[in-house]
Amino acid sequence: MNEQFNREELNRMRNDPDNYKWGFFYYNPNDHRIFVPRRKGIGLSLNWANPYAYLIIFGIMLFAVLMGRF
C-alpha cells in the first residue's frame, strides 16, 4: 500500500474497467487514494478497497442518524 505511482499509472488504474465492481464501485487495493476522480463526469468516487472509505460512510450515516434525533 506504500507504493508510489506516477500520474499516468494512477489514470490508467482509474480508467481500467477491471478495477470497478458492477461497473460502478471503484475497488483497487493497489491504489492508495481514498478518493479518485470519476471516470465520467465531474466529481470523486471512493476507493472501496481502502478501509478508510468505510469509516467515511459510517461517519456520514452516524451524523445523519444523530441529526435526525434532534
NORGI-V528982 format. One record per pair of residues at least 6 apart in sequence whose ideal C-beta (glycine too) atoms are under 6 Angstrom apart, sorted by the first residue. I is the first residue (numbers start at 1). J is the second residue. D is the distance in Angstrom with one decimal. If there is no record, write none. Layout:
I,J,D ; I,J,D
This chain:
1,32,5.6 ; 13,19,5.9 ; 13,28,5.6 ; 13,31,5.4 ; 14,36,5.4 ; 19,28,4.3 ; 20,26,5.8 ; 21,27,4.9 ; 25,48,5.3 ; 26,36,5.6 ; 26,45,4.9 ; 26,47,5.4 ; 27,48,4.7 ; 27,49,4.8 ; 28,49,5.4 ; 29,49,4.1 ; 31,47,5.5 ; 33,47,5.7 ; 34,47,5.9 ; 34,50,5.0 ; 34,52,5.1 ; 34,53,5.9 ; 35,44,4.3 ; 36,45,5.5 ; 36,47,5.6 ; 38,45,5.3 ; 46,53,4.2
